[in-house]
Amino acid sequence: MSEISLYEAQVKKMQGLCDEHDLVYRFVKDGYPITFTITPTKGLDAQMSMLEEVEEVGYRSPDASMTWIFEDGVLTTKVQGGIFTISKTLRTKIESILIKMINYWQQFFFREIIEKHILTKENMPAIMDTSDGPPEGAEPLESYEEDGDGPNSDGELPGEDEDEADGGGGAPVSLEDPDIQEAARIVRAENAATASLLQRKMGIGYAKAARILDSLEDLGVVGPLNGSHPREVLPYDEPDDSLSGDEA
């Protein structure tokens, strides 16, 4: 089944669940964050039914609502307009279906964006990694880029325009190289050595930043890859002569 078919199947489940419990829902998926709101059915019969079953389903003010907010990968809830309580079982069912609705909708939305070329490669958002490294157990991104398996943060494949810039092709590296010199100054000043740090500070792509880190390792400025942790910045007695003006 396609993503949209899977999404529509979950919509039918949610509609049936809400009808069963005298609820009306509104799913707002055309903005961020995604929201899902339920309100009591306004009809008098529904209100009387709710009052009769208040011990089982909880009390709901006629103008109250409960909203689920999906933001930063986390689902939170808030109640507005009065008292709105539902049973734990009903809440669990709603959230289970809602998560599937969100997931299938996002998959469908992403496929539409990519396949219809609504966003060009040049306009794709570049996510700058501000963490110290990839998630626990993940393969270091340095290996991914060096193997040439994917694009860097500029949307370009490794080796397209950066090999000459950092002395590719096996050329010897030196602290006299301006890029190496600047990178050494940055990691020593920050006491941290990650590709994302060099990307932000130097305005370069990921592949080049990763290769500069390898060069710094060869020169004894930083230590080797350390899984998901930043490379160690190695101690030094005196800065290189070419760095003295920056380090002073």
N, C-alpha and C positions, 0 to 999 in steps of 0.2 A: 504493500500500500504506500501511496505517496504521503509526504509529510502533511499536506493539507487534508487528506482523507483521514489520517490518524487524528489530526486536530479536531475535525468535525465530529468524529466518533466520540471524543471526550466532551465536546460541547453538548451532545445529546445526553450523555450521562449526567453532566452537570445540570442540564435543564430538568431532567427527570427527578434528580435529587432535590432541587429547589422547589419544584411543583409539589413533591411529596410533603415538604415541610413548610408550605405556604410562604415561600420566599421568592423574591425577584432579584436577579443579579445583573450587574453591568461590568463587562470586561473591557478595559481601556488598554489597547495594545498598540495604538498608533503614536505613542509618545514614551518618554522615559521619565520616571520609572513606570513599569507596567503596574496597573492597579486592578483589583477585583473587588467589587462592592456588592453586598447583599443587604436588602431591606425587606421588612415584612410586607406581605401582600396587603393592599389597602382595603380590600373588600370587607364588609361587616362580618360575613360568614367566616372568613379566615381569621379575623380578630377574635371572634367568639370561640373558634376552635382552639386558637392559641391559648386563650385564658383557661379553657377547660383542661388543657394539657400542660399548664405552667410548671407543674412539679417535674414533668419529664423533659420538656424542651427548654424551660427557663422563660423569664419574662422579657418582652421586647416592647419598648416604647414605640407608638405608631410612627414617629418621625425619626427613629434611631436607625443607624446603619453600622455595619461592620465592614472595614476595608482591609484587604491584604495588599501589601506593597512589596513588589519584587525589585530590589535595588542592590547593586554590588553583589549579586549572587545570593542575597539573603532575603528570606520572606518574613516580614513583620506585619503586625496587625494593629489597628486602632479602631475605637468606637466613637461615634459622633452622634449628637442629637438626642441623647438620653440613654436609657438602659437597654442593652442588647446582650442577652446571654443565650448560648446554645450548648447542647450537650457535648461532652468530649468526643463521643463516637461520631456525631455529625461533623464536628470540626475536623476530625481526622479524615473523614471521607471527602469533605470539601477540599482540604489541602492536598490530598493525594491526587485528585482529579485535576486540581488547579496547576500543580507542578507539571503534569503531563501536558496540559493545554499550553503552558508557557514554553516548554521545551519544544513541542511540535511546531508551535507558531514561530519560534525563533529560527528553527531549521528551515521552515518554508520561506520565511522572510529573507534569510541569508542566501538561499538558493536563487530566489527571484532577483536579488541584487546582483549576484555574480553572473548568472546565466544571461541576464538581459543587459549586462554591461551598464547598469545604471550608475555604478561607481567605477570610474576608470582606475587603472593601477596607480596613476599619479595622485589620485585623490583618496586612495585608501588610507584610513587613519593609521598612523604609526604609533604603536604603544611602546613608550619608553619604560624599560624595566628599572624601577627604582629600588628593587630588593637587592640583597647581597648575592643572589644567585638563583638558579632554577629550583623548583620544589624538591623536597626530600625524595631521593631515589630517582630523580629525572636525570637524563643524560646531559652533561654540560653542553651549553649552546656553542662553546668554542668548537667542539668536535663536529657539531651539526654544520656550522658554517665552513669549517676547513674542508669538509668532505664535499662541499659544493652542492648540497642537497636542497637548498632553499634560498629565498631572497634575504637580503639584509634589511635593516630598518629603512633604507632609502627605496625599497622596492626593486633593487637591482640584484642580479645574481653575482655571487662572489667571483672576482676575477674579471668582471666586465670593464672596470675602469680604475681599479685600485692597485693592481699588481705593480705598476710602475711607480705609483705614488709612495709606496713604502719599501721600495727596493726589492720587489719580488724576484722570483727566478733564482733563489739561492744566494743572492748577493749578501756579503758580510754586513752585519749591523754595527752601528757605533753610536755612542752618546753624542757624537758631533752632528748626527742627523737631527734637523730641527724638530721633526715629529717625535722622535725618540726622546729628545731632550725635554720637550714640553710634557710628554707623558710621564717621564721620570719625576719632573717637578710636581705634577698633579698628585701622583700616588704617594709621594713622600709628604706632601702638604696635608693630604687627606688621611694618611696612614691606612689606606684601603686601595685595593687593586682589583677592579672589575671592569669588564668591557663596557657595561652601561655607564659607569662613571666617566670613562674616556669619551664615550659617545656624547654625553651631555656637555662636558667641559671643552671638547675639541671640535664638536660639530661634525663628526665623521660617522660613517656607517659601521654596522656591527662587525662585519668581516675584517675591516681594517683595524678596528679597535682590538679584536682578538689577536691579529697578527702582531700588533705592536706589543701586546702583553707577552706574547711568546718571545719577542726580541728582548724585552726587559728581563725575562727569565734567563735568556742566554747571557745577558750582560751582568747578571747577579744583582739586579735591582729588586726583583720580586721572586717569590718562590714558585713552585710548580702548581698545577691545578690541584684543588683540594675539594673535589666533589662539588657540593652545592654552596660551599663557603668561599669567601673572597680569597684571592691569593695573598700570602704573607708578604708584607713589605719588609725587605731585609735591612738590617742595620748597616750603617756605614760610618767610618770615622770622619772623613772630610768629604764635602761635595766635590764633584768633578770641577776642574777649572772653568769649563764652559758653562757650568751651572751656578757659579759663585754669585753672579749678579742677581739671579732670581732667588737663591736660597738665603741671601744675606738678610 
